[in-house]
Amino acid sequence: KIEREPANIRHILQYHIVVNEHRSSDFRNGTIYNTLLNEQLIISPHDDSYQYVNDAFFVEPNFFASNGVIHAIEHLLIPPLLPLRTPSDTLDKFELLPSSLAQESRRLESSNDNDNDSLPTILEVIQQRDDLSTLADLITTASLEKLFEEASGVTLLAPTNDRWNPHVVNSLKADPAALTEVLLYHVFDAVLLSHKLQDALLTSVSGQPIFIDVRRNGQLQWNQVTHIASPDIMAKNGVIHTLDSILVPPSNLLVTAQAAGLSVFARAVELTGLADDLTDGTSITIFAPTDQAFLEMDQNLWNDKNSLRQILLYHMVDSLLMFDDFDEGLVPTLNGEAFDLKYEWEEDVDPGDGLYYFQVSTDGAILIDLDKVASNGILHQLSKVMIPSTLL
C-alpha cells in the first residue's frame, strides 16, 4: 500500500529501468545492475527452474523494441526506502519497508489489517514461541526488548531452548556485558532472507564478523558449525531464523589459532614478538602451518628468531581472504615476498567442498582447513611450513 504520490510512482518506475540493453542471455547469477533510481537490482537463482531479479522471477524475458528490451517479471519491485501508508493514513508519519520484506507486504495487502501490522514484532514472535523462551528471557535480562520491538529491518538468528546449556545461561546472566555481546552477535541490521544469502563475511550488530557458507546442498552454515533449523519466520520489523546451536563471538587470531590446535604456531608467534600483531591487528589473513608441519621443518630455524619471524610473516597477508576469494597467482605477504597459490585437482582431497584443493607455493603446502573466523582476521591451516626465498 504505497502513498499515491507522483514522486513515489516515479521512483518505482525508475527502479525498474536499467541503462543499456540487457538480454536474458547476459544475466549471470550475482550480477548487480544500477537502476535509474540509483538503487541496485541483483540477479539470483531461487531454484533450478527460475531466475530472479531481487525477489521476482522472470515470467517472460526478451520483448525486443526499437530502443531497448523488456522483461516481464512476477510482481512489482519496491525500492528499499519507499514510504508506506500508516494506520493513520497520514504523510507526516511513515514506516520504512526493507526491500526484502516487500513481497510479504504485498501478500498482506489483501488482508483487512494495515500493512505489516498484522504481523507480530520480532520480540512478540520470540515471546509467543515455546521453543524460544530461553532466548526471550535472556533478551529481557539484557534489556534489549526495545531493539526487537521497535527497530526495523532486523534479522535475528535465534537458538532454540535445547541449544542453551543451563551453566552457560547462568554464566551469561552473571556477566551483563558478555550476555549483550553474545545476543548482539546473533543480530544483523538488515533483512536477510534465506534464499537470498550467498557466501559472505557479514558483520553483526556487535561489530564482529560472521561467515556464512552456502553448501552444495543449499544448506546454510554459519561460522562452519551452525545451521538454520527453521528459516524465514517473518515479523513486522524483520525476520527470524532459528539455529541448531549458539554462535560464539570470535576471539582474536592468536586465541583462534590456539583453539584450533595450532599450539606450535602460537608459541612461535610469541617467541618472535608477533603476538600483539595477532591480538590487536586488523584485517589479517593467516596461513598457519599445523604442529606436524613445524615438526617437519628444519629445526635449526628455531635458533634464529629473526629467520623464524620472517617465516611467520611469510604466512600472513594484510587483507581478508576467504576461500571464495582465492584465485591462482601470487599473494603478497607481510615479509615483503609473495607465495604462489594454484589449483590442484584431485578426487580424494576435498577441503573446500569441491573436487579441487589449493596448493600453496612450490613447497607443496596444501590448505587443509579453511575460513576460521577471528575477531580481527581469517585463519587457514597449512600442511607444510613455507620458507621465503631469502632464507633458502
C-alpha positions as CSV (number, residue, x, y, z in Angstrom):
1,K,0.0,0.0,0.0
2,I,2.1,2.8,-1.4
3,E,1.3,6.5,-0.9
4,R,-0.1,7.6,-4.3
5,E,2.3,10.5,-4.7
6,P,3.7,11.2,-8.1
7,A,7.2,11.1,-6.7
8,N,6.7,7.6,-5.3
9,I,5.3,6.3,-8.6
10,R,8.2,7.9,-10.4
11,H,10.7,6.2,-8.0
12,I,9.1,2.8,-8.6
13,L,9.3,3.2,-12.4
14,Q,12.9,4.3,-12.2
15,Y,13.7,1.3,-10.0
16,H,12.6,-0.9,-12.9
17,I,14.8,0.7,-15.6
18,V,18.5,-0.1,-16.3
19,V,20.7,1.8,-18.7
20,N,21.7,-0.1,-21.8
21,E,20.2,-3.2,-23.4
22,H,20.5,-6.4,-21.3
23,R,19.1,-9.6,-22.7
24,S,18.4,-12.6,-20.6
25,S,21.4,-14.4,-22.1
26,D,23.5,-11.7,-20.5
27,F,22.2,-12.4,-17.0
28,R,24.7,-14.1,-14.6
29,N,23.9,-15.1,-11.0
30,G,25.1,-12.4,-8.6
31,T,25.2,-9.7,-11.3
32,I,24.2,-6.3,-9.9
33,Y,22.6,-3.6,-12.1
34,N,22.3,0.0,-11.1
35,T,18.8,1.5,-11.9
36,L,17.8,5.0,-12.8
37,L,16.8,5.4,-9.2
38,N,20.5,4.8,-8.3
39,E,19.4,1.7,-6.3
40,Q,20.6,-1.8,-7.2
41,L,18.9,-4.9,-8.6
42,I,20.6,-8.3,-8.3
43,I,20.1,-11.4,-10.5
44,S,20.0,-14.6,-8.5
45,P,18.7,-18.2,-8.7
46,H,15.8,-19.2,-6.5
47,D,15.7,-22.9,-7.5
48,D,16.6,-24.9,-10.6
49,S,13.7,-23.6,-12.6
50,Y,13.6,-19.8,-12.3
51,Q,16.0,-16.9,-12.4
52,Y,15.1,-13.9,-10.2
53,V,15.7,-10.2,-10.1
54,N,15.6,-9.4,-6.4
55,D,12.6,-11.4,-5.2
56,A,10.6,-11.6,-8.5
57,F,11.2,-14.3,-11.1
58,F,11.2,-13.6,-14.8
59,V,7.8,-14.6,-16.3
60,E,8.7,-13.9,-20.0
61,P,12.0,-12.3,-21.0
62,N,13.2,-10.5,-24.1
63,F,10.4,-8.4,-25.6
64,F,12.6,-6.5,-28.2
65,A,11.8,-2.9,-29.1
66,S,13.5,-0.4,-31.4
67,N,15.1,1.3,-28.4
68,G,15.6,-1.5,-25.9
69,V,14.3,-4.7,-24.4
70,I,11.6,-5.5,-21.9
71,H,11.4,-8.4,-19.4
72,A,8.1,-9.4,-17.8
73,I,8.5,-10.2,-14.1
74,E,6.3,-11.8,-11.5
75,H,5.4,-8.7,-9.5
76,L,6.3,-5.1,-8.8
77,L,9.7,-4.3,-7.3
78,I,9.6,-2.0,-4.3
79,P,12.6,0.4,-3.8
80,P,14.3,-0.2,-0.4
81,L,13.2,3.0,1.3
82,L,9.8,3.8,0.0
83,P,7.2,5.3,2.4
84,L,4.2,3.1,3.3
85,R,0.8,4.2,4.4
86,T,0.5,4.1,8.2
87,P,-2.8,3.2,10.1
88,S,-3.5,6.9,10.5
89,D,-3.1,7.2,6.7
90,T,-1.1,10.5,7.1
91,L,2.0,11.7,5.4
92,D,3.8,13.1,8.4
93,K,4.4,9.6,9.8
94,F,5.6,6.6,7.8
95,E,7.4,3.3,8.1
96,L,10.4,2.3,6.1
97,L,9.9,-1.1,4.5
98,P,13.2,-3.1,3.8
99,S,13.2,-4.2,0.2
100,S,13.4,-7.9,1.1
101,L,10.1,-7.6,3.0
102,A,8.3,-6.1,0.1
103,Q,6.9,-9.4,-1.1
104,E,5.5,-10.2,2.3
105,S,3.9,-6.7,2.5
106,R,2.2,-7.3,-0.9
107,R,0.8,-10.6,0.4
108,L,-0.6,-8.9,3.4
109,E,-2.2,-6.2,1.2
110,S,-5.2,-8.4,0.5
111,S,-6.0,-8.7,4.2
112,N,-8.1,-6.3,6.3
113,D,-5.2,-5.4,8.5
114,N,-3.0,-2.4,7.8
115,D,0.3,-3.2,6.1
116,N,2.6,-5.2,8.4
117,D,0.6,-4.5,11.5
118,S,-1.0,-7.9,11.0
119,L,2.4,-9.5,11.8
120,P,3.8,-9.6,15.3
121,T,7.2,-7.9,16.0
122,I,10.3,-9.9,16.4
123,L,10.0,-9.6,20.2
124,E,6.4,-10.8,20.1
125,V,7.3,-13.8,18.0
126,I,10.0,-14.8,20.5
127,Q,7.7,-14.4,23.4
128,Q,5.0,-16.4,21.8
129,R,7.1,-19.4,20.8
130,D,7.7,-22.0,23.5
131,D,10.9,-23.1,21.9
132,L,12.4,-19.6,22.2
133,S,11.6,-18.9,25.8
134,T,15.2,-19.1,26.9
135,L,16.2,-16.5,24.3
136,A,13.3,-14.3,25.3
137,D,14.4,-14.5,29.0
138,L,18.0,-13.5,28.1
139,I,16.8,-10.6,25.9
140,T,14.8,-9.3,28.9
141,T,17.8,-9.8,31.2
142,A,20.0,-7.8,28.8
143,S,17.3,-5.1,28.5
144,L,17.2,-5.4,24.7
145,E,13.5,-5.6,24.3
146,K,13.3,-2.2,22.6
147,L,15.7,-3.4,19.9
148,F,13.5,-6.2,18.8
149,E,10.2,-4.3,19.4
150,E,11.0,-1.0,17.7
151,A,13.9,-1.4,15.3
152,S,13.1,-2.1,11.7
153,G,14.9,-4.1,9.1
154,V,16.4,-6.6,11.6
155,T,17.5,-10.2,11.2
156,L,17.7,-12.4,14.3
157,L,19.4,-15.7,14.5
158,A,17.6,-17.5,17.3
159,P,19.0,-20.6,19.0
160,T,16.2,-22.8,20.4
161,N,15.9,-23.7,24.0
162,D,17.6,-27.1,23.8
163,R,20.8,-25.4,22.5
164,W,21.3,-23.3,25.6
165,N,23.4,-25.1,28.3
166,P,22.0,-24.1,31.7
167,H,25.5,-23.4,33.0
168,V,26.2,-21.1,30.0
169,V,22.9,-19.3,30.6
170,N,23.7,-18.7,34.3
171,S,27.2,-17.6,33.4
172,L,25.9,-15.1,30.9
173,K,23.3,-13.7,33.3
174,A,26.1,-13.1,35.8
175,D,28.0,-11.1,33.2
176,P,25.8,-8.5,31.5
177,A,28.5,-7.3,29.1
178,A,29.1,-10.8,27.8
179,L,25.4,-11.5,27.6
180,T,24.8,-8.4,25.5
181,E,27.8,-9.3,23.2
182,V,26.5,-12.8,22.6
183,L,23.0,-11.7,21.9
184,L,24.0,-8.9,19.5
185,Y,26.3,-11.3,17.7
186,H,23.1,-13.0,16.5
187,V,21.6,-9.8,15.1
188,F,22.0,-8.0,11.8
189,D,20.7,-4.6,10.8
190,A,19.4,-5.8,7.5
191,V,16.7,-8.3,6.5
192,L,18.5,-11.5,5.3
193,L,16.1,-13.9,3.7
194,S,17.5,-17.5,3.5
195,H,17.1,-17.9,-0.3
196,K,18.9,-14.6,-0.9
197,L,22.0,-15.5,1.1
198,Q,25.3,-16.1,-0.6
199,D,28.8,-17.0,0.7
200,A,29.9,-13.8,2.5
201,L,31.7,-12.4,5.5
202,L,29.0,-10.4,7.3
203,T,29.2,-8.1,10.3
204,S,26.8,-8.5,13.2
205,V,25.3,-5.7,15.3
206,S,28.0,-6.4,17.8
207,G,30.6,-5.4,15.2
208,Q,32.1,-8.8,14.9
209,P,32.3,-10.9,11.8
210,I,30.2,-13.9,10.9
211,F,31.0,-16.2,7.9
212,I,28.1,-17.6,6.0
213,D,28.7,-20.5,3.7
214,V,26.0,-21.8,1.3
215,R,26.8,-25.5,0.9
216,R,26.3,-27.5,-2.3
217,N,23.1,-29.0,-1.0
218,G,21.8,-25.5,-0.3
219,Q,22.2,-25.7,3.4
220,L,23.3,-22.5,5.1
221,Q,26.2,-22.8,7.5
222,W,27.3,-20.0,9.9
223,N,30.9,-20.0,11.0
224,Q,31.2,-23.5,9.7
225,V,29.3,-25.1,12.6
226,T,25.9,-23.7,12.9
227,H,22.9,-24.3,10.7
228,I,19.5,-22.8,10.2
229,A,16.8,-25.0,11.7
230,S,13.7,-23.0,10.7
231,P,14.2,-20.2,8.1
232,D,12.3,-17.1,7.3
233,I,9.9,-16.6,10.2
234,M,8.6,-13.2,9.1
235,A,7.9,-10.4,11.6
236,K,6.6,-6.9,11.4
237,N,10.1,-5.4,11.7
238,G,12.3,-8.1,10.2
239,V,12.9,-11.9,10.0
240,I,13.9,-14.7,12.4
241,H,15.9,-17.8,11.6
242,T,16.1,-20.4,14.3
243,L,19.5,-22.1,14.8
244,D,20.7,-25.5,15.8
245,S,23.5,-24.1,18.0
246,I,24.7,-20.9,19.7
247,L,27.0,-18.6,17.8
248,V,30.1,-17.7,19.9
249,P,31.6,-14.3,19.2
250,P,35.1,-14.9,17.8
251,S,38.3,-14.2,19.7
252,N,41.5,-12.7,18.2
253,L,43.7,-14.6,15.8
254,L,46.1,-15.8,18.4
255,V,43.4,-17.3,20.6
256,T,41.7,-18.7,17.5
257,A,44.9,-20.4,16.4
258,Q,45.3,-21.9,19.9
259,A,41.7,-23.1,19.9
260,A,42.3,-24.7,16.5
261,G,45.1,-26.8,18.0
262,L,47.9,-24.8,16.4
263,S,50.0,-24.6,19.6
264,V,53.4,-24.7,17.9
265,F,52.4,-21.8,15.6
266,A,51.1,-19.8,18.6
267,R,54.4,-20.5,20.5
268,A,56.4,-19.3,17.5
269,V,54.3,-16.1,17.3
270,E,55.1,-15.3,20.9
271,L,58.8,-16.1,20.6
272,T,59.2,-13.8,17.7
273,G,57.3,-10.8,19.2
274,L,54.3,-11.1,16.8
275,A,51.7,-11.8,19.5
276,D,50.5,-8.2,19.6
277,D,50.0,-8.2,15.8
278,L,47.7,-11.2,16.0
279,T,45.9,-9.8,19.1
280,D,45.4,-6.2,18.2
281,G,46.0,-6.1,14.4
282,T,43.0,-5.9,12.0
283,S,42.1,-7.5,8.6
284,I,44.9,-10.1,8.7
285,T,44.7,-13.5,7.0
286,I,47.0,-16.2,8.3
287,F,48.0,-19.4,6.6
288,A,49.1,-21.2,9.7
289,P,51.2,-24.5,9.5
290,T,50.0,-27.3,11.6
291,D,52.0,-28.6,14.6
292,Q,53.1,-31.6,12.4
293,A,54.3,-29.2,9.7
294,F,56.6,-27.4,12.2
295,L,58.0,-30.7,13.3
296,E,58.9,-31.5,9.7
297,M,60.6,-28.1,9.3
298,D,64.4,-27.7,9.6
299,Q,64.7,-27.4,13.4
300,N,67.8,-25.2,13.1
301,L,65.5,-22.4,12.1
302,W,64.3,-22.2,15.7
303,N,67.7,-21.0,16.7
304,D,67.4,-17.7,14.7
305,K,64.4,-15.7,15.9
306,N,64.8,-13.2,13.0
307,S,64.6,-16.0,10.5
308,L,61.7,-17.6,12.3
309,R,59.9,-14.2,12.4
310,Q,60.4,-13.8,8.6
311,I,58.9,-17.3,8.1
312,L,55.8,-16.4,10.1
313,L,55.4,-13.1,8.3
314,Y,55.6,-15.1,5.0
315,H,52.4,-16.9,6.2
316,M,50.5,-13.6,6.9
317,V,48.6,-11.4,4.4
318,D,47.5,-7.8,5.1
319,S,43.9,-8.3,3.9
320,L,40.9,-10.6,4.5
321,L,41.0,-13.7,2.2
322,M,38.2,-16.2,2.5
323,F,38.2,-19.4,0.5
324,D,35.8,-17.9,-2.1
325,D,38.3,-15.0,-2.6
326,F,41.1,-17.4,-3.6
327,D,42.4,-17.2,-7.1
328,E,45.5,-18.6,-8.8
329,G,48.5,-16.3,-8.7
330,L,50.9,-14.5,-6.4
331,V,49.8,-13.5,-2.9
332,P,51.9,-10.7,-1.3
333,T,52.7,-11.3,2.4
334,L,53.9,-9.2,5.3
335,N,57.5,-10.2,4.9
336,G,57.6,-8.4,1.5
337,E,57.6,-11.6,-0.6
338,A,54.8,-13.4,-2.3
339,F,53.8,-17.0,-2.4
340,D,52.1,-18.7,-5.3
341,L,48.6,-20.0,-5.0
342,K,47.4,-22.5,-7.5
343,Y,44.7,-25.1,-8.1
344,E,45.4,-28.8,-8.0
345,W,42.7,-31.3,-9.0
346,E,42.3,-34.5,-7.1
347,E,39.2,-36.6,-6.4
348,D,40.2,-37.7,-2.9
349,V,41.3,-34.3,-1.5
350,D,38.2,-32.1,-0.7
351,P,38.9,-29.4,2.0
352,G,36.9,-26.8,0.0
353,D,33.7,-28.9,-0.6
354,G,34.8,-29.3,-4.2
355,L,36.9,-31.6,-6.4
356,Y,39.9,-29.4,-6.1
357,Y,42.2,-28.1,-3.4
358,F,44.7,-25.2,-3.3
359,Q,48.4,-25.8,-3.3
360,V,50.5,-23.0,-1.9
361,S,54.0,-22.3,-3.3
362,T,56.5,-24.7,-4.8
363,D,56.9,-26.3,-1.3
364,G,53.8,-28.4,-1.9
365,A,51.9,-27.0,1.1
366,I,48.2,-27.7,0.9
367,L,45.4,-25.8,2.6
368,I,43.7,-28.4,4.8
369,D,41.3,-26.4,7.0
370,L,39.7,-23.1,5.8
371,D,37.9,-20.0,6.9
372,K,38.2,-19.9,10.6
373,V,36.8,-16.5,11.5
374,A,38.5,-14.4,14.2
375,S,37.5,-11.0,15.5
376,N,40.4,-9.4,13.6
377,G,41.0,-11.7,10.6
378,I,40.8,-15.1,9.0
379,L,42.7,-18.3,9.7
380,H,43.5,-21.1,7.3
381,Q,45.6,-24.2,8.2
382,L,48.5,-25.3,6.0
383,S,50.1,-28.8,5.7
384,K,53.6,-27.5,5.4
385,V,55.8,-24.6,6.5
386,M,56.7,-22.3,3.6
387,I,60.2,-20.9,3.5
388,P,60.7,-17.5,1.9
389,S,63.3,-17.3,-0.9
390,T,65.6,-15.1,1.2
391,L,66.2,-17.9,3.6
392,L,66.8,-20.6,1.0
